[in-house]
């Protein structure tokens, strides 16, 4: 998740400040997919489900 959080933070600032065009959003999403965001979310969800079962 560290890599994902770093990318999200960087891209959020770039898009807000206008240094990165919004048109590159699809590339940004593709980059998140290469960082295996889906798997990271599965792990986080499983941990949350275990916590909520207590």
PDBQT receptor file of N, H, CA, C and O in Angstrom, charges set to zero:
ATOM      1  N   UNK A   1       0.811  -1.194   0.000  1.00  0.00    +0.000 N 
ATOM      2  CA  UNK A   1       0.000   0.000   0.000  1.00  0.00    +0.000 C 
ATOM      3  C   UNK A   1       0.858   1.264   0.000  1.00  0.00    +0.000 C 
ATOM      4  O   UNK A   1       0.382   2.333  -0.383  1.00  0.00    +0.000 OA
ATOM      5  N   UNK A   2       2.100   1.155   0.419  1.00  0.00    +0.000 N 
ATOM      6  H   UNK A   2       2.487   0.287   0.730  1.00  0.00    +0.000 HD
ATOM      7  CA  UNK A   2       2.958   2.333   0.466  1.00  0.00    +0.000 C 
ATOM      8  C   UNK A   2       3.132   2.939  -0.918  1.00  0.00    +0.000 C 
ATOM      9  O   UNK A   2       3.027   4.153  -1.090  1.00  0.00    +0.000 OA
ATOM     10  N   UNK A   3       3.399   2.089  -1.903  1.00  0.00    +0.000 N 
ATOM     11  H   UNK A   3       3.484   1.102  -1.764  1.00  0.00    +0.000 HD
ATOM     12  CA  UNK A   3       3.566   2.586  -3.278  1.00  0.00    +0.000 C 
ATOM     13  C   UNK A   3       2.279   3.212  -3.798  1.00  0.00    +0.000 C 
ATOM     14  O   UNK A   3       2.305   4.245  -4.468  1.00  0.00    +0.000 OA
ATOM     15  N   UNK A   4       1.161   2.582  -3.487  1.00  0.00    +0.000 N 
ATOM     16  H   UNK A   4       1.140   1.743  -2.943  1.00  0.00    +0.000 HD
ATOM     17  CA  UNK A   4      -0.134   3.100  -3.931  1.00  0.00    +0.000 C 
ATOM     18  C   UNK A   4      -0.399   4.464  -3.286  1.00  0.00    +0.000 C 
ATOM     19  O   UNK A   4      -0.795   5.409  -3.967  1.00  0.00    +0.000 OA
ATOM     20  N   UNK A   5      -0.184   4.560  -1.989  1.00  0.00    +0.000 N 
ATOM     21  H   UNK A   5       0.138   3.792  -1.435  1.00  0.00    +0.000 HD
ATOM     22  CA  UNK A   5      -0.422   5.823  -1.282  1.00  0.00    +0.000 C 
ATOM     23  C   UNK A   5       0.473   6.935  -1.818  1.00  0.00    +0.000 C 
ATOM     24  O   UNK A   5       0.033   8.074  -1.974  1.00  0.00    +0.000 OA
ATOM     25  N   UNK A   6       1.719   6.603  -2.097  1.00  0.00    +0.000 N 
ATOM     26  H   UNK A   6       2.076   5.677  -1.970  1.00  0.00    +0.000 HD
ATOM     27  CA  UNK A   6       2.645   7.601  -2.647  1.00  0.00    +0.000 C 
ATOM     28  C   UNK A   6       2.164   8.094  -4.007  1.00  0.00    +0.000 C 
ATOM     29  O   UNK A   6       2.136   9.298  -4.261  1.00  0.00    +0.000 OA
ATOM     30  N   UNK A   7       1.788   7.169  -4.874  1.00  0.00    +0.000 N 
ATOM     31  H   UNK A   7       1.810   6.191  -4.668  1.00  0.00    +0.000 HD
ATOM     32  CA  UNK A   7       1.306   7.540  -6.206  1.00  0.00    +0.000 C 
ATOM     33  C   UNK A   7       0.043   8.396  -6.108  1.00  0.00    +0.000 C 
ATOM     34  O   UNK A   7      -0.078   9.404  -6.804  1.00  0.00    +0.000 OA
ATOM     35  N   UNK A   8      -0.882   8.006  -5.264  1.00  0.00    +0.000 N 
ATOM     36  H   UNK A   8      -0.785   7.187  -4.698  1.00  0.00    +0.000 HD
ATOM     37  CA  UNK A   8      -2.123   8.765  -5.109  1.00  0.00    +0.000 C 
ATOM     38  C   UNK A   8      -1.822  10.174  -4.616  1.00  0.00    +0.000 C 
ATOM     39  O   UNK A   8      -2.368  11.142  -5.144  1.00  0.00    +0.000 OA
ATOM     40  N   UNK A   9      -0.964  10.299  -3.616  1.00  0.00    +0.000 N 
ATOM     41  H   UNK A   9      -0.521   9.512  -3.187  1.00  0.00    +0.000 HD
ATOM     42  CA  UNK A   9      -0.617  11.621  -3.089  1.00  0.00    +0.000 C 
ATOM     43  C   UNK A   9       0.029  12.502  -4.160  1.00  0.00    +0.000 C 
ATOM     44  O   UNK A   9      -0.327  13.670  -4.309  1.00  0.00    +0.000 OA
ATOM     45  N   UNK A  10       0.976  11.936  -4.899  1.00  0.00    +0.000 N 
ATOM     46  H   UNK A  10       1.266  10.987  -4.778  1.00  0.00    +0.000 HD
ATOM     47  CA  UNK A  10       1.673  12.701  -5.928  1.00  0.00    +0.000 C 
ATOM     48  C   UNK A  10       0.733  13.140  -7.042  1.00  0.00    +0.000 C 
ATOM     49  O   UNK A  10       0.740  14.301  -7.451  1.00  0.00    +0.000 OA
ATOM     50  N   UNK A  11      -0.073  12.204  -7.528  1.00  0.00    +0.000 N 
ATOM     51  H   UNK A  11      -0.079  11.261  -7.196  1.00  0.00    +0.000 HD
ATOM     52  CA  UNK A  11      -0.955  12.521  -8.644  1.00  0.00    +0.000 C 
ATOM     53  C   UNK A  11      -2.067  13.481  -8.228  1.00  0.00    +0.000 C 
ATOM     54  O   UNK A  11      -2.482  14.325  -9.022  1.00  0.00    +0.000 OA
ATOM     55  N   UNK A  12      -2.548  13.363  -7.006  1.00  0.00    +0.000 N 
ATOM     56  H   UNK A  12      -2.211  12.678  -6.361  1.00  0.00    +0.000 HD
ATOM     57  CA  UNK A  12      -3.581  14.274  -6.529  1.00  0.00    +0.000 C 
ATOM     58  C   UNK A  12      -3.067  15.709  -6.557  1.00  0.00    +0.000 C 
ATOM     59  O   UNK A  12      -3.743  16.612  -7.049  1.00  0.00    +0.000 OA
ATOM     60  N   UNK A  13      -1.870  15.907  -6.025  1.00  0.00    +0.000 N 
ATOM     61  H   UNK A  13      -1.321  15.173  -5.625  1.00  0.00    +0.000 HD
ATOM     62  CA  UNK A  13      -1.290  17.246  -6.031  1.00  0.00    +0.000 C 
ATOM     63  C   UNK A  13      -1.036  17.749  -7.447  1.00  0.00    +0.000 C 
ATOM     64  O   UNK A  13      -1.313  18.907  -7.756  1.00  0.00    +0.000 OA
ATOM     65  N   UNK A  14      -0.513  16.888  -8.298  1.00  0.00    +0.000 N 
ATOM     66  H   UNK A  14      -0.288  15.946  -8.046  1.00  0.00    +0.000 HD
ATOM     67  CA  UNK A  14      -0.215  17.307  -9.667  1.00  0.00    +0.000 C 
ATOM     68  C   UNK A  14      -1.475  17.716 -10.413  1.00  0.00    +0.000 C 
ATOM     69  O   UNK A  14      -1.478  18.709 -11.140  1.00  0.00    +0.000 OA
ATOM     70  N   UNK A  15      -2.548  16.948 -10.232  1.00  0.00    +0.000 N 
ATOM     71  H   UNK A  15      -2.545  16.141  -9.642  1.00  0.00    +0.000 HD
ATOM     72  CA  UNK A  15      -3.800  17.266 -10.931  1.00  0.00    +0.000 C 
ATOM     73  C   UNK A  15      -4.410  18.543 -10.369  1.00  0.00    +0.000 C 
ATOM     74  O   UNK A  15      -4.898  19.383 -11.126  1.00  0.00    +0.000 OA
ATOM     75  N   UNK A  16      -4.387  18.697  -9.040  1.00  0.00    +0.000 N 
ATOM     76  H   UNK A  16      -3.990  18.015  -8.425  1.00  0.00    +0.000 HD
ATOM     77  CA  UNK A  16      -4.952  19.906  -8.431  1.00  0.00    +0.000 C 
ATOM     78  C   UNK A  16      -4.165  21.146  -8.837  1.00  0.00    +0.000 C 
ATOM     79  O   UNK A  16      -4.750  22.184  -9.146  1.00  0.00    +0.000 OA
ATOM     80  N   UNK A  17      -2.845  21.039  -8.838  1.00  0.00    +0.000 N 
ATOM     81  H   UNK A  17      -2.369  20.196  -8.587  1.00  0.00    +0.000 HD
ATOM     82  CA  UNK A  17      -2.007  22.187  -9.182  1.00  0.00    +0.000 C 
ATOM     83  C   UNK A  17      -1.945  22.456 -10.685  1.00  0.00    +0.000 C 
ATOM     84  O   UNK A  17      -1.472  23.509 -11.111  1.00  0.00    +0.000 OA
ATOM     85  N   UNK A  18      -2.418  21.511 -11.479  1.00  0.00    +0.000 N 
ATOM     86  H   UNK A  18      -2.802  20.656 -11.134  1.00  0.00    +0.000 HD
ATOM     87  CA  UNK A  18      -2.458  21.706 -12.917  1.00  0.00    +0.000 C 
ATOM     88  C   UNK A  18      -1.185  21.321 -13.641  1.00  0.00    +0.000 C 
ATOM     89  O   UNK A  18      -1.058  21.585 -14.837  1.00  0.00    +0.000 OA
ATOM     90  N   UNK A  19      -0.232  20.699 -12.948  1.00  0.00    +0.000 N 
ATOM     91  H   UNK A  19      -0.335  20.484 -11.977  1.00  0.00    +0.000 HD
ATOM     92  CA  UNK A  19       1.005  20.288 -13.619  1.00  0.00    +0.000 C 
ATOM     93  C   UNK A  19       0.819  18.980 -14.385  1.00  0.00    +0.000 C 
ATOM     94  O   UNK A  19       1.631  18.638 -15.245  1.00  0.00    +0.000 OA
ATOM     95  N   UNK A  20      -0.234  18.263 -14.074  1.00  0.00    +0.000 N 
ATOM     96  H   UNK A  20      -0.893  18.541 -13.375  1.00  0.00    +0.000 HD
ATOM     97  CA  UNK A  20      -0.562  17.010 -14.774  1.00  0.00    +0.000 C 
ATOM     98  C   UNK A  20      -1.962  17.183 -15.366  1.00  0.00    +0.000 C 
ATOM     99  O   UNK A  20      -2.908  17.453 -14.626  1.00  0.00    +0.000 OA
ATOM    100  N   UNK A  21      -2.110  17.035 -16.679  1.00  0.00    +0.000 N 
ATOM    101  H   UNK A  21      -1.341  16.816 -17.280  1.00  0.00    +0.000 HD
ATOM    102  CA  UNK A  21      -3.440  17.209 -17.272  1.00  0.00    +0.000 C 
ATOM    103  C   UNK A  21      -4.393  16.093 -16.840  1.00  0.00    +0.000 C 
ATOM    104  O   UNK A  21      -3.984  14.950 -16.635  1.00  0.00    +0.000 OA
ATOM    105  N   UNK A  22      -5.644  16.445 -16.709  1.00  0.00    +0.000 N 
ATOM    106  H   UNK A  22      -5.976  17.374 -16.875  1.00  0.00    +0.000 HD
ATOM    107  CA  UNK A  22      -6.666  15.477 -16.310  1.00  0.00    +0.000 C 
ATOM    108  C   UNK A  22      -6.800  14.376 -17.360  1.00  0.00    +0.000 C 
ATOM    109  O   UNK A  22      -7.268  13.279 -17.054  1.00  0.00    +0.000 OA
ATOM    110  N   UNK A  23      -6.397  14.662 -18.577  1.00  0.00    +0.000 N 
ATOM    111  H   UNK A  23      -6.017  15.553 -18.825  1.00  0.00    +0.000 HD
ATOM    112  CA  UNK A  23      -6.462  13.664 -19.657  1.00  0.00    +0.000 C 
ATOM    113  C   UNK A  23      -5.602  12.446 -19.348  1.00  0.00    +0.000 C 
ATOM    114  O   UNK A  23      -5.840  11.373 -19.902  1.00  0.00    +0.000 OA
ATOM    115  N   UNK A  24      -4.618  12.588 -18.483  1.00  0.00    +0.000 N 
ATOM    116  H   UNK A  24      -4.425  13.460 -18.033  1.00  0.00    +0.000 HD
ATOM    117  CA  UNK A  24      -3.739  11.473 -18.131  1.00  0.00    +0.000 C 
ATOM    118  C   UNK A  24      -4.320  10.593 -17.019  1.00  0.00    +0.000 C 
ATOM    119  O   UNK A  24      -3.627   9.725 -16.488  1.00  0.00    +0.000 OA
ATOM    120  N   UNK A  25      -5.571  10.813 -16.675  1.00  0.00    +0.000 N 
ATOM    121  H   UNK A  25      -6.134  11.518 -17.107  1.00  0.00    +0.000 HD
ATOM    122  CA  UNK A  25      -6.187  10.044 -15.595  1.00  0.00    +0.000 C 
ATOM    123  C   UNK A  25      -6.213   8.555 -15.912  1.00  0.00    +0.000 C 
ATOM    124  O   UNK A  25      -6.002   7.735 -15.019  1.00  0.00    +0.000 OA
ATOM    125  N   UNK A  26      -6.467   8.191 -17.158  1.00  0.00    +0.000 N 
ATOM    126  H   UNK A  26      -6.638   8.857 -17.884  1.00  0.00    +0.000 HD
ATOM    127  CA  UNK A  26      -6.495   6.775 -17.536  1.00  0.00    +0.000 C 
ATOM    128  C   UNK A  26      -5.134   6.130 -17.340  1.00  0.00    +0.000 C 
ATOM    129  O   UNK A  26      -5.053   4.979 -16.911  1.00  0.00    +0.000 OA
ATOM    130  N   UNK A  27      -4.067   6.848 -17.647  1.00  0.00    +0.000 N 
ATOM    131  H   UNK A  27      -4.132   7.783 -17.995  1.00  0.00    +0.000 HD
ATOM    132  CA  UNK A  27      -2.711   6.333 -17.411  1.00  0.00    +0.000 C 
ATOM    133  C   UNK A  27      -2.473   6.133 -15.919  1.00  0.00    +0.000 C 
ATOM    134  O   UNK A  27      -1.828   5.169 -15.505  1.00  0.00    +0.000 OA
ATOM    135  N   UNK A  28      -2.997   7.048 -15.126  1.00  0.00    +0.000 N 
ATOM    136  H   UNK A  28      -3.521   7.831 -15.463  1.00  0.00    +0.000 HD
ATOM    137  CA  UNK A  28      -2.886   6.982 -13.673  1.00  0.00    +0.000 C 
ATOM    138  C   UNK A  28      -3.591   5.726 -13.147  1.00  0.00    +0.000 C 
ATOM    139  O   UNK A  28      -3.046   5.020 -12.298  1.00  0.00    +0.000 OA
ATOM    140  N   UNK A  29      -4.779   5.450 -13.641  1.00  0.00    +0.000 N 
ATOM    141  H   UNK A  29      -5.221   6.024 -14.331  1.00  0.00    +0.000 HD
ATOM    142  CA  UNK A  29      -5.525   4.260 -13.226  1.00  0.00    +0.000 C 
ATOM    143  C   UNK A  29      -4.779   3.002 -13.653  1.00  0.00    +0.000 C 
ATOM    144  O   UNK A  29      -4.709   2.036 -12.894  1.00  0.00    +0.000 OA
ATOM    145  N   UNK A  30      -4.224   3.007 -14.856  1.00  0.00    +0.000 N 
ATOM    146  H   UNK A  30      -4.280   3.792 -15.472  1.00  0.00    +0.000 HD
ATOM    147  CA  UNK A  30      -3.444   1.857 -15.317  1.00  0.00    +0.000 C 
ATOM    148  C   UNK A  30      -2.225   1.626 -14.424  1.00  0.00    +0.000 C 
ATOM    149  O   UNK A  30      -1.881   0.483 -14.124  1.00  0.00    +0.000 OA
ATOM    150  N   UNK A  31      -1.581   2.698 -14.006  1.00  0.00    +0.000 N 
ATOM    151  H   UNK A  31      -1.860   3.627 -14.250  1.00  0.00    +0.000 HD
ATOM    152  CA  UNK A  31      -0.425   2.589 -13.115  1.00  0.00    +0.000 C 
ATOM    153  C   UNK A  31      -0.841   1.984 -11.775  1.00  0.00    +0.000 C 
ATOM    154  O   UNK A  31      -0.107   1.176 -11.207  1.00  0.00    +0.000 OA
ATOM    155  N   UNK A  32      -2.014   2.368 -11.268  1.00  0.00    +0.000 N 
ATOM    156  H   UNK A  32      -2.611   3.024 -11.730  1.00  0.00    +0.000 HD
ATOM    157  CA  UNK A  32      -2.514   1.785 -10.024  1.00  0.00    +0.000 C 
ATOM    158  C   UNK A  32      -2.746   0.285 -10.187  1.00  0.00    +0.000 C 
ATOM    159  O   UNK A  32      -2.478  -0.494  -9.272  1.00  0.00    +0.000 OA
ATOM    160  N   UNK A  33      -3.241  -0.110 -11.345  1.00  0.00    +0.000 N 
ATOM    161  H   UNK A  33      -3.459   0.522 -12.088  1.00  0.00    +0.000 HD
ATOM    162  CA  UNK A  33      -3.479  -1.528 -11.597  1.00  0.00    +0.000 C 
ATOM    163  C   UNK A  33      -2.171  -2.312 -11.636  1.00  0.00    +0.000 C 
ATOM    164  O   UNK A  33      -2.127  -3.459 -11.191  1.00  0.00    +0.000 OA
ATOM    165  N   UNK A  34      -1.104  -1.707 -12.165  1.00  0.00    +0.000 N 
ATOM    166  H   UNK A  34      -1.140  -0.776 -12.527  1.00  0.00    +0.000 HD
ATOM    167  CA  UNK A  34       0.180  -2.399 -12.213  1.00  0.00    +0.000 C 
ATOM    168  C   UNK A  34       0.776  -2.560 -10.814  1.00  0.00    +0.000 C 
ATOM    169  O   UNK A  34       1.608  -3.437 -10.584  1.00  0.00    +0.000 OA
ATOM    170  N   UNK A  35       0.346  -1.713  -9.890  1.00  0.00    +0.000 N 
ATOM    171  H   UNK A  35      -0.330  -1.000 -10.077  1.00  0.00    +0.000 HD
ATOM    172  CA  UNK A  35       0.806  -1.831  -8.502  1.00  0.00    +0.000 C 
ATOM    173  C   UNK A  35      -0.047  -2.826  -7.711  1.00  0.00    +0.000 C 
ATOM    174  O   UNK A  35       0.082  -2.942  -6.493  1.00  0.00    +0.000 OA
ATOM    175  N   UNK A  36      -0.919  -3.540  -8.427  1.00  0.00    +0.000 N 
ATOM    176  H   UNK A  36      -1.024  -3.445  -9.417  1.00  0.00    +0.000 HD
ATOM    177  CA  UNK A  36      -1.783  -4.567  -7.845  1.00  0.00    +0.000 C 
ATOM    178  C   UNK A  36      -2.690  -3.993  -6.757  1.00  0.00    +0.000 C 
ATOM    179  O   UNK A  36      -2.793  -4.540  -5.659  1.00  0.00    +0.000 OA
ATOM    180  N   UNK A  37      -3.335  -2.895  -7.084  1.00  0.00    +0.000 N 
ATOM    181  H   UNK A  37      -3.252  -2.451  -7.976  1.00  0.00    +0.000 HD
ATOM    182  CA  UNK A  37      -4.245  -2.240  -6.160  1.00  0.00    +0.000 C 
ATOM    183  C   UNK A  37      -5.398  -3.159  -5.778  1.00  0.00    +0.000 C 
ATOM    184  O   UNK A  37      -5.822  -3.170  -4.622  1.00  0.00    +0.000 OA
ATOM    185  N   UNK A  38      -5.906  -3.922  -6.724  1.00  0.00    +0.000 N 
ATOM    186  H   UNK A  38      -5.562  -3.913  -7.663  1.00  0.00    +0.000 HD
ATOM    187  CA  UNK A  38      -7.021  -4.830  -6.444  1.00  0.00    +0.000 C 
ATOM    188  C   UNK A  38      -6.683  -5.826  -5.354  1.00  0.00    +0.000 C 
ATOM    189  O   UNK A  38      -7.491  -6.070  -4.458  1.00  0.00    +0.000 OA
ATOM    190  N   UNK A  39      -5.502  -6.398  -5.423  1.00  0.00    +0.000 N 
ATOM    191  H   UNK A  39      -4.846  -6.200  -6.151  1.00  0.00    +0.000 HD
ATOM    192  CA  UNK A  39      -5.073  -7.367  -4.406  1.00  0.00    +0.000 C 
ATOM    193  C   UNK A  39      -4.902  -6.683  -3.052  1.00  0.00    +0.000 C 
ATOM    194  O   UNK A  39      -5.272  -7.243  -2.020  1.00  0.00    +0.000 OA
ATOM    195  N   UNK A  40      -4.347  -5.482  -3.055  1.00  0.00    +0.000 N 
ATOM    196  H   UNK A  40      -4.046  -5.026  -3.893  1.00  0.00    +0.000 HD
ATOM    197  CA  UNK A  40      -4.166  -4.744  -1.805  1.00  0.00    +0.000 C 
ATOM    198  C   UNK A  40      -5.520  -4.444  -1.161  1.00  0.00    +0.000 C 
ATOM    199  O   UNK A  40      -5.662  -4.530   0.059  1.00  0.00    +0.000 OA
ATOM    200  N   UNK A  41      -6.502  -4.095  -1.972  1.00  0.00    +0.000 N 
ATOM    201  H   UNK A  41      -6.387  -4.025  -2.963  1.00  0.00    +0.000 HD
ATOM    202  CA  UNK A  41      -7.830  -3.831  -1.440  1.00  0.00    +0.000 C 
ATOM    203  C   UNK A  41      -8.478  -5.088  -0.873  1.00  0.00    +0.000 C 
ATOM    204  O   UNK A  41      -9.176  -5.026   0.139  1.00  0.00    +0.000 OA
ATOM    205  N   UNK A  42      -8.248  -6.236  -1.524  1.00  0.00    +0.000 N 
ATOM    206  H   UNK A  42      -7.681  -6.287  -2.345  1.00  0.00    +0.000 HD
ATOM    207  CA  UNK A  42      -8.762  -7.501  -1.005  1.00  0.00    +0.000 C 
ATOM    208  C   UNK A  42      -8.194  -7.787   0.383  1.00  0.00    +0.000 C 
ATOM    209  O   UNK A  42      -8.924  -8.199   1.285  1.00  0.00    +0.000 OA
ATOM    210  N   UNK A  43      -6.909  -7.571   0.547  1.00  0.00    +0.000 N 
ATOM    211  H   UNK A  43      -6.316  -7.237  -0.186  1.00  0.00    +0.000 HD
ATOM    212  CA  UNK A  43      -6.250  -7.815   1.835  1.00  0.00    +0.000 C 
ATOM    213  C   UNK A  43      -6.804  -6.868   2.901  1.00  0.00    +0.000 C 
ATOM    214  O   UNK A  43      -7.096  -7.289   4.021  1.00  0.00    +0.000 OA
ATOM    215  N   UNK A  44      -6.944  -5.593   2.549  1.00  0.00    +0.000 N 
ATOM    216  H   UNK A  44      -6.706  -5.252   1.640  1.00  0.00    +0.000 HD
ATOM    217  CA  UNK A  44      -7.472  -4.608   3.501  1.00  0.00    +0.000 C 
ATOM    218  C   UNK A  44      -8.913  -4.949   3.887  1.00  0.00    +0.000 C 
ATOM    219  O   UNK A  44      -9.283  -4.837   5.055  1.00  0.00    +0.000 OA
ATOM    220  N   UNK A  45      -9.723  -5.362   2.916  1.00  0.00    +0.000 N 
ATOM    221  H   UNK A  45      -9.422  -5.453   1.967  1.00  0.00    +0.000 HD
ATOM    222  CA  UNK A  45     -11.118  -5.715   3.193  1.00  0.00    +0.000 C 
ATOM    223  C   UNK A  45     -11.208  -6.929   4.082  1.00  0.00    +0.000 C 
ATOM    224  O   UNK A  45     -12.040  -6.972   4.988  1.00  0.00    +0.000 OA
ATOM    225  N   UNK A  46     -10.359  -7.927   3.838  1.00  0.00    +0.000 N 
ATOM    226  H   UNK A  46      -9.684  -7.892   3.102  1.00  0.00    +0.000 HD
ATOM    227  CA  UNK A  46     -10.369  -9.129   4.675  1.00  0.00    +0.000 C 
ATOM    228  C   UNK A  46      -9.999  -8.783   6.114  1.00  0.00    +0.000 C 
ATOM    229  O   UNK A  46     -10.587  -9.315   7.056  1.00  0.00    +0.000 OA
ATOM    230  N   UNK A  47      -9.038  -7.905   6.281  1.00  0.00    +0.000 N 
ATOM    231  H   UNK A  47      -8.560  -7.473   5.516  1.00  0.00    +0.000 HD
ATOM    232  CA  UNK A  47      -8.650  -7.479   7.626  1.00  0.00    +0.000 C 
ATOM    233  C   UNK A  47      -9.803  -6.745   8.305  1.00  0.00    +0.000 C 
ATOM    234  O   UNK A  47     -10.051  -6.953   9.493  1.00  0.00    +0.000 OA
ATOM    235  N   UNK A  48     -10.500  -5.900   7.577  1.00  0.00    +0.000 N 
ATOM    236  H   UNK A  48     -10.299  -5.731   6.613  1.00  0.00    +0.000 HD
ATOM    237  CA  UNK A  48     -11.635  -5.178   8.143  1.00  0.00    +0.000 C 
ATOM    238  C   UNK A  48     -12.758  -6.137   8.523  1.00  0.00    +0.000 C 
ATOM    239  O   UNK A  48     -13.368  -5.997   9.583  1.00  0.00    +0.000 OA
ATOM    240  N   UNK A  49     -13.024  -7.101   7.665  1.00  0.00    +0.000 N 
ATOM    241  H   UNK A  49     -12.528  -7.214   6.804  1.00  0.00    +0.000 HD
ATOM    242  CA  UNK A  49     -14.061  -8.094   7.967  1.00  0.00    +0.000 C 
ATOM    243  C   UNK A  49     -13.721  -8.883   9.229  1.00  0.00    +0.000 C 
ATOM    244  O   UNK A  49     -14.592  -9.132  10.062  1.00  0.00    +0.000 OA
ATOM    245  N   UNK A  50     -12.459  -9.274   9.368  1.00  0.00    +0.000 N 
ATOM    246  H   UNK A  50     -11.751  -9.072   8.691  1.00  0.00    +0.000 HD
ATOM    247  CA  UNK A  50     -12.044  -9.996  10.587  1.00  0.00    +0.000 C 
ATOM    248  C   UNK A  50     -12.229  -9.120  11.822  1.00  0.00    +0.000 C 
ATOM    249  O   UNK A  50     -12.680  -9.593  12.865  1.00  0.00    +0.000 OA
ATOM    250  N   UNK A  51     -11.886  -7.861  11.700  1.00  0.00    +0.000 N 
ATOM    251  H   UNK A  51     -11.520  -7.476  10.852  1.00  0.00    +0.000 HD
ATOM    252  CA  UNK A  51     -12.036  -6.926  12.822  1.00  0.00    +0.000 C 
ATOM    253  C   UNK A  51     -13.500  -6.773  13.209  1.00  0.00    +0.000 C 
ATOM    254  O   UNK A  51     -13.840  -6.786  14.392  1.00  0.00    +0.000 OA
ATOM    255  N   UNK A  52     -14.363  -6.629  12.210  1.00  0.00    +0.000 N 
ATOM    256  H   UNK A  52     -14.086  -6.619  11.249  1.00  0.00    +0.000 HD
ATOM    257  CA  UNK A  52     -15.788  -6.435  12.483  1.00  0.00    +0.000 C 
ATOM    258  C   UNK A  52     -16.466  -7.659  13.060  1.00  0.00    +0.000 C 
ATOM    259  O   UNK A  52     -17.503  -7.525  13.710  1.00  0.00    +0.000 OA
ATOM    260  N   UNK A  53     -15.925  -8.845  12.850  1.00  0.00    +0.000 N 
ATOM    261  H   UNK A  53     -15.083  -8.954  12.322  1.00  0.00    +0.000 HD
ATOM    262  CA  UNK A  53     -16.489 -10.068  13.397  1.00  0.00    +0.000 C 
ATOM    263  C   UNK A  53     -16.265 -10.205  14.892  1.00  0.00    +0.000 C 
ATOM    264  O   UNK A  53     -16.955 -10.988  15.546  1.00  0.00    +0.000 OA
ATOM    265  N   UNK A  54     -15.321  -9.465  15.443  1.00  0.00    +0.000 N 
ATOM    266  H   UNK A  54     -14.761  -8.830  14.911  1.00  0.00    +0.000 HD
ATOM    267  CA  UNK A  54     -15.004  -9.609  16.863  1.00  0.00    +0.000 C 
ATOM    268  C   UNK A  54     -16.150  -9.196  17.730  1.00  0.00    +0.000 C 
ATOM    269  O   UNK A  54     -16.050  -9.255  18.956  1.00  0.00    +0.000 OA
TER     270      UNK A  54
